[in-house]
Amino acid sequence: MTNFALDVTRLGFSALQAVSPDLAGKAAFQLFSRTPSPRPSGAKAKAAHAAGAALLAGAERFTLKLGGGLQAHAYRLNGGARGKRKRYLVTHGWGSSAAYMAELVSMLSATGAEVVALDFPGHGRSGGRFLHMGLAVETIAAAEARFGAFDAAIGHSFGGAALMVSAAGLLPGVAPIGGERLALIGAPSEMAWLFTDFGRMIGLRPAAQAALENEVHRVTGRRLEDFDVGGAAGGIGRPVLVIHAEDDKEVSPLHAKRYGAAGESVRLLWANGFGHRRIIGAEAVLAAIAAFLDGDRGVGEVPDESIKKDAEIIPFFELPARRGIVASVAKIKPRRDAS
């Protein structure tokens, strides 16, 4: 969106909150929850999406029914009753889809495990243009109800945060995901910074900002501050692998450090040089995830250099346009680190 469009947006919210801060907050939440177009933009993004779609071409496809008439899409590889096998769940980030997670999905399915990869509402094949954390967690619960208990779950960015919110059982009336292990890749540990940045971007004053944040409570049953899961990783009773890059420009490495400080059950692995997106397909990262899922207790002790040495640094502006959460909502805000 152009600077002119941003100016118009700010002008509109300025007028609306002068009349009713509550209405302005509700409108801001709708804008915040609007997802970007699922169609890839730019040559690199189109190539990455096409490659991922080809890898998923042979997967079974399922529709997961959610509340309010919404739905999500799921891919399954190695499904069916063919003897005892592991079952893994894969979740993607904001503005992404299962197609962009296909290298990870392929690696997992090559082990013989049954693998389910989700397209959250508003993403991929799910349709619609609306998503919030409550819907993401509901989708995770619907997947486990449909396919059975997962042995482990792996999530990137927003999808990783959704897994942690689910595992911590934060949402009233929504069953938490089970399983023995969780792997989080470039995942935020809390969401307040996103709302603060978004409100500042569109010019919300304090009353309207409070109304925006109150919408989180209205639609999820939990207040915005309750979604701080940085410490929850150490209290869910299962090993958690946190993989992050210190050069991540969308989700600050401070989030990974918060997870890493949560307890002895959390292992923090730095994948420096891969940024926020390339990290999900990096060979060394995939190997670390495979070892973790196989019960390798030494994976958290792998030196940084084992990951760094394989990284090919690409300037951030040359990466495919799978934007961060705030930038995706309105396409009017440059990426920035969390603080």
Backbone hydrogen bonds, N-H to C=O, Kabsch-Sander energy under -0.5 kcal/mol:
donor,donor_aa,acceptor,acceptor_aa,energy
6,L,2,T,-2.1
7,D,3,N,-2.5
8,V,4,F,-2.3
9,T,5,A,-2.5
10,R,6,L,-2.7
11,L,7,D,-2.4
12,G,8,V,-2.6
13,F,9,T,-2.3
14,S,10,R,-2.4
15,A,11,L,-2.1
16,L,12,G,-2.3
17,Q,13,F,-2.6
18,A,14,S,-1.0
19,V,15,A,-1.0
19,V,16,L,-0.5
20,S,16,L,-3.2
24,A,20,S,-2.2
25,G,21,P,-2.4
26,K,22,D,-2.2
27,A,23,L,-2.5
28,A,24,A,-2.4
29,F,25,G,-2.0
30,Q,26,K,-1.8
31,L,27,A,-2.1
32,F,28,A,-3.0
33,S,29,F,-2.1
34,R,31,L,-1.0
35,T,129,R,-1.3
46,K,42,G,-2.4
47,A,43,A,-2.3
48,A,44,K,-2.5
49,H,45,A,-2.6
50,A,46,K,-2.5
51,A,47,A,-2.3
52,G,48,A,-2.1
53,A,49,H,-2.9
54,A,50,A,-2.0
55,L,51,A,-1.7
56,L,52,G,-1.5
57,A,54,A,-0.9
59,A,56,L,-1.9
60,E,76,R,-2.6
62,F,74,A,-2.6
64,L,72,A,-3.0
65,K,63,T,-0.6
66,L,70,L,-2.7
69,G,66,L,-0.7
70,L,67,G,-1.3
72,A,64,L,-2.3
73,H,119,D,-1.9
74,A,62,F,-2.5
75,Y,117,A,-2.8
76,R,60,E,-2.2
77,L,115,V,-2.5
82,R,80,G,-1.4
82,R,83,G,-0.6
88,Y,114,E,-2.8
89,L,152,A,-1.7
90,V,116,V,-2.5
91,T,154,I,-2.2
96,S,93,G,-1.8
100,Y,97,S,-0.9
101,M,97,S,-0.5
101,M,98,A,-1.2
102,A,99,A,-1.1
105,V,101,M,-2.4
106,S,102,A,-3.1
107,M,103,E,-2.1
108,L,104,L,-2.3
109,S,105,V,-2.6
110,A,106,S,-1.9
111,T,108,L,-1.2
112,G,109,S,-1.9
113,A,108,L,-1.0
114,E,86,K,-3.0
115,V,77,L,-2.2
116,V,88,Y,-2.8
117,A,75,Y,-2.1
118,L,90,V,-2.3
119,D,73,H,-3.0
120,F,118,L,-0.5
122,G,127,G,-2.3
123,H,120,F,-1.8
126,S,123,H,-2.4
131,L,33,S,-2.2
136,A,132,H,-2.0
137,V,133,M,-2.5
138,E,134,G,-2.1
139,T,135,L,-2.2
140,I,136,A,-1.9
141,A,137,V,-2.1
142,A,138,E,-2.3
143,A,139,T,-2.2
144,E,140,I,-2.0
145,A,141,A,-2.2
146,R,142,A,-1.9
147,F,143,A,-2.8
148,G,144,E,-1.8
151,D,87,R,-2.8
152,A,87,R,-1.2
153,A,181,R,-1.6
154,I,89,L,-2.9
155,G,183,A,-2.5
156,H,91,T,-1.9
157,S,185,I,-3.0
159,G,156,H,-2.0
160,G,157,S,-0.7
161,A,157,S,-2.1
162,A,158,F,-2.4
163,L,159,G,-1.6
164,M,160,G,-1.9
165,V,161,A,-2.6
166,S,162,A,-2.4
167,A,163,L,-3.1
168,A,164,M,-2.1
169,G,166,S,-1.8
170,L,165,V,-1.9
174,V,171,L,-1.7
175,A,173,G,-0.5
180,E,151,D,-2.8
181,R,151,D,-1.1
182,L,239,P,-1.8
183,A,153,A,-2.2
184,L,241,L,-3.1
185,I,155,G,-2.8
186,G,184,L,-0.6
186,G,243,I,-3.1
194,L,191,M,-0.9
195,F,191,M,-1.4
196,T,192,A,-2.4
197,D,193,W,-2.6
198,F,194,L,-2.5
199,G,195,F,-2.7
200,R,196,T,-2.2
201,M,197,D,-2.3
202,I,198,F,-1.9
203,G,199,G,-0.5
203,G,200,R,-0.7
204,L,199,G,-2.9
209,Q,205,R,-2.8
210,A,206,P,-2.5
211,A,207,A,-1.8
212,L,208,A,-2.4
213,E,209,Q,-2.3
214,N,210,A,-2.0
215,E,211,A,-1.2
215,E,212,L,-0.6
216,V,212,L,-0.6
216,V,213,E,-0.7
217,H,213,E,-0.8
218,R,214,N,-2.0
219,V,215,E,-2.4
220,T,216,V,-1.8
221,G,217,H,-2.1
222,R,216,V,-0.6
226,D,223,R,-1.5
227,F,223,R,-0.5
227,F,224,L,-1.5
228,D,225,E,-1.1
229,V,189,S,-2.5
229,V,227,F,-1.1
230,G,189,S,-0.7
233,A,229,V,-0.9
234,G,231,G,-1.0
235,G,232,A,-1.7
240,V,265,S,-2.4
241,L,182,L,-2.7
242,V,240,V,-0.6
242,V,267,R,-3.4
243,I,184,L,-3.1
243,I,241,L,-0.6
244,H,269,L,-1.8
248,D,245,A,-1.8
252,S,250,E,-0.5
255,H,252,S,-1.8
256,A,252,S,-0.6
257,K,253,P,-2.0
258,R,254,L,-1.9
259,Y,255,H,-2.2
260,G,256,A,-2.9
261,A,257,K,-1.5
262,A,259,Y,-2.1
263,G,260,G,-0.5
266,V,263,G,-1.6
267,R,240,V,-3.0
269,L,242,V,-3.2
269,L,267,R,-0.5
271,A,244,H,-3.3
274,F,271,A,-1.3
278,R,274,F,-0.6
279,I,274,F,-0.8
280,I,277,R,-1.7
281,G,278,R,-1.3
282,A,278,R,-0.7
282,A,279,I,-0.5
286,L,282,A,-2.6
287,A,283,E,-2.3
288,A,284,A,-1.9
289,I,285,V,-2.3
290,A,286,L,-2.5
291,A,287,A,-2.3
292,F,288,A,-2.2
293,L,289,I,-2.7
294,D,290,A,-1.3
295,G,292,F,-1.7
296,D,291,A,-2.8
297,R,295,G,-0.9
299,V,296,D,-1.3
301,E,298,G,-1.8
302,V,299,V,-1.5
306,S,303,P,-1.3
307,I,303,P,-0.5
307,I,304,D,-1.8
308,K,304,D,-2.8
309,K,305,E,-2.3
310,D,307,I,-1.3
311,A,308,K,-2.0
313,I,311,A,-0.7
318,E,315,P,-2.0
319,L,316,F,-1.7
321,A,41,S,-0.7
322,R,320,P,-2.3
323,R,321,A,-1.0
328,S,324,G,-2.4
329,V,325,I,-1.4
330,A,326,V,-1.0
331,K,327,A,-1.9
